Amino acid sequence: MKIQILGPGCAKCRELEARTRKAVASAGLTADIEKVEDVMEIVKFKVMMTPALAIDGKVKVAGKVPSETELVSLLTTAAAGDN
């Protein structure tokens, strides 16, 4: 699973990255987590508000920092879809 945190490096972006890492660990998943700060790369995802979270190239959350519980749910759903 490839997870991308999209944002310029603001406090909310860092919080989303930290919560995502915790959610991956608590769900027992294996994932490559990448921080995307380049505005031109973020635009390619058609994201208008950051922070945003993309899983396997698909934006799942934009403009907010979901709770760790919400992130675990998103990640386990995405992982189940890979099977």
ChimeraX commands (.cxc) that place a marker at each C-alpha (Angstrom):
marker #1 position 0.00,0.00,0.00 radius 0.5
marker #1 position 1.31,3.44,-0.91 radius 0.5
marker #1 position 0.17,6.37,1.22 radius 0.5
marker #1 position 0.86,9.96,0.27 radius 0.5
marker #1 position 0.44,12.91,2.60 radius 0.5
marker #1 position -0.20,15.97,0.45 radius 0.5
marker #1 position 0.58,19.40,1.85 radius 0.5
marker #1 position 3.13,22.17,2.02 radius 0.5
marker #1 position 4.47,21.19,5.45 radius 0.5
marker #1 position 2.07,23.11,7.70 radius 0.5
marker #1 position 1.21,22.01,11.24 radius 0.5
marker #1 position -1.93,20.18,10.06 radius 0.5
marker #1 position 0.09,18.35,7.40 radius 0.5
marker #1 position 2.58,17.19,10.01 radius 0.5
marker #1 position -0.29,16.11,12.28 radius 0.5
marker #1 position -1.86,14.09,9.45 radius 0.5
marker #1 position 1.46,12.39,8.79 radius 0.5
marker #1 position 1.94,11.53,12.48 radius 0.5
marker #1 position -1.62,10.18,12.85 radius 0.5
marker #1 position -1.29,8.19,9.63 radius 0.5
marker #1 position 1.92,6.56,10.83 radius 0.5
marker #1 position 0.24,5.65,14.15 radius 0.5
marker #1 position -2.83,4.30,12.33 radius 0.5
marker #1 position -0.69,2.12,10.04 radius 0.5
marker #1 position 1.14,0.71,13.06 radius 0.5
marker #1 position -2.00,0.12,15.14 radius 0.5
marker #1 position -3.72,-1.59,12.21 radius 0.5
marker #1 position -0.69,-3.83,11.72 radius 0.5
marker #1 position -0.35,-2.82,8.07 radius 0.5
marker #1 position 2.69,-2.45,5.87 radius 0.5
marker #1 position 2.75,0.76,3.86 radius 0.5
marker #1 position 5.12,3.10,2.09 radius 0.5
marker #1 position 4.38,6.58,3.41 radius 0.5
marker #1 position 5.49,9.52,1.31 radius 0.5
marker #1 position 5.21,13.23,2.13 radius 0.5
marker #1 position 4.40,15.26,-0.99 radius 0.5
marker #1 position 5.15,18.96,-0.51 radius 0.5
marker #1 position 5.67,20.05,-4.13 radius 0.5
marker #1 position 2.68,22.17,-5.14 radius 0.5
marker #1 position 2.80,20.97,-8.75 radius 0.5
marker #1 position 2.63,17.34,-7.59 radius 0.5
marker #1 position -0.27,18.14,-5.24 radius 0.5
marker #1 position -2.15,19.82,-8.11 radius 0.5
marker #1 position -1.92,16.56,-10.09 radius 0.5
marker #1 position -4.19,15.00,-7.46 radius 0.5
marker #1 position -6.75,17.78,-8.06 radius 0.5
marker #1 position -6.63,18.66,-4.37 radius 0.5
marker #1 position -7.85,22.16,-3.56 radius 0.5
marker #1 position -7.43,21.99,0.23 radius 0.5
marker #1 position -4.60,20.53,2.25 radius 0.5
marker #1 position -3.74,18.48,4.09 radius 0.5
marker #1 position -4.85,15.56,2.00 radius 0.5
marker #1 position -4.31,11.81,2.13 radius 0.5
marker #1 position -4.03,9.59,-0.92 radius 0.5
marker #1 position -4.00,5.81,-0.75 radius 0.5
marker #1 position -2.66,4.03,-3.82 radius 0.5
marker #1 position -3.06,7.21,-5.86 radius 0.5
marker #1 position -6.65,7.95,-4.84 radius 0.5
marker #1 position -7.45,10.92,-2.59 radius 0.5
marker #1 position -9.41,9.72,0.44 radius 0.5
marker #1 position -9.35,12.83,2.64 radius 0.5
marker #1 position -8.79,16.52,1.86 radius 0.5
marker #1 position -8.90,19.67,3.93 radius 0.5
marker #1 position -8.96,18.05,7.37 radius 0.5
marker #1 position -7.06,15.83,9.76 radius 0.5
marker #1 position -9.17,12.75,10.52 radius 0.5
marker #1 position -8.91,10.99,13.86 radius 0.5
marker #1 position -6.63,7.99,14.18 radius 0.5
marker #1 position -9.74,5.78,14.37 radius 0.5
marker #1 position -11.03,7.19,11.05 radius 0.5
marker #1 position -7.62,6.65,9.49 radius 0.5
marker #1 position -7.47,3.02,10.67 radius 0.5
marker #1 position -10.87,2.47,9.07 radius 0.5
marker #1 position -9.78,4.03,5.77 radius 0.5
marker #1 position -6.54,2.08,5.71 radius 0.5
marker #1 position -8.04,-1.30,6.58 radius 0.5
marker #1 position -10.77,-0.80,3.97 radius 0.5
marker #1 position -8.15,0.07,1.36 radius 0.5
marker #1 position -6.00,-2.93,2.38 radius 0.5
marker #1 position -9.00,-5.28,2.12 radius 0.5
marker #1 position -9.67,-3.99,-1.38 radius 0.5
marker #1 position -6.16,-5.00,-2.42 radius 0.5
marker #1 position -6.87,-8.68,-1.82 radius 0.5
marker link #1:1,2 radius 0.2
marker link #1:2,3 radius 0.2
marker link #1:3,4 radius 0.2
marker link #1:4,5 radius 0.2
marker link #1:5,6 radius 0.2
marker link #1:6,7 radius 0.2
marker link #1:7,8 radius 0.2
marker link #1:8,9 radius 0.2
marker link #1:9,10 radius 0.2
marker link #1:10,11 radius 0.2
marker link #1:11,12 radius 0.2
marker link #1:12,13 radius 0.2
marker link #1:13,14 radius 0.2
marker link #1:14,15 radius 0.2
marker link #1:15,16 radius 0.2
marker link #1:16,17 radius 0.2
marker link #1:17,18 radius 0.2
marker link #1:18,19 radius 0.2
marker link #1:19,20 radius 0.2
marker link #1:20,21 radius 0.2
marker link #1:21,22 radius 0.2
marker link #1:22,23 radius 0.2
marker link #1:23,24 radius 0.2
marker link #1:24,25 radius 0.2
marker link #1:25,26 radius 0.2
marker link #1:26,27 radius 0.2
marker link #1:27,28 radius 0.2
marker link #1:28,29 radius 0.2
marker link #1:29,30 radius 0.2
marker link #1:30,31 radius 0.2
marker link #1:31,32 radius 0.2
marker link #1:32,33 radius 0.2
marker link #1:33,34 radius 0.2
marker link #1:34,35 radius 0.2
marker link #1:35,36 radius 0.2
marker link #1:36,37 radius 0.2
marker link #1:37,38 radius 0.2
marker link #1:38,39 radius 0.2
marker link #1:39,40 radius 0.2
marker link #1:40,41 radius 0.2
marker link #1:41,42 radius 0.2
marker link #1:42,43 radius 0.2
marker link #1:43,44 radius 0.2
marker link #1:44,45 radius 0.2
marker link #1:45,46 radius 0.2
marker link #1:46,47 radius 0.2
marker link #1:47,48 radius 0.2
marker link #1:48,49 radius 0.2
marker link #1:49,50 radius 0.2
marker link #1:50,51 radius 0.2
marker link #1:51,52 radius 0.2
marker link #1:52,53 radius 0.2
marker link #1:53,54 radius 0.2
marker link #1:54,55 radius 0.2
marker link #1:55,56 radius 0.2
marker link #1:56,57 radius 0.2
marker link #1:57,58 radius 0.2
marker link #1:58,59 radius 0.2
marker link #1:59,60 radius 0.2
marker link #1:60,61 radius 0.2
marker link #1:61,62 radius 0.2
marker link #1:62,63 radius 0.2
marker link #1:63,64 radius 0.2
marker link #1:64,65 radius 0.2
marker link #1:65,66 radius 0.2
marker link #1:66,67 radius 0.2
marker link #1:67,68 radius 0.2
marker link #1:68,69 radius 0.2
marker link #1:69,70 radius 0.2
marker link #1:70,71 radius 0.2
marker link #1:71,72 radius 0.2
marker link #1:72,73 radius 0.2
marker link #1:73,74 radius 0.2
marker link #1:74,75 radius 0.2
marker link #1:75,76 radius 0.2
marker link #1:76,77 radius 0.2
marker link #1:77,78 radius 0.2
marker link #1:78,79 radius 0.2
marker link #1:79,80 radius 0.2
marker link #1:80,81 radius 0.2
marker link #1:81,82 radius 0.2
marker link #1:82,83 radius 0.2
view
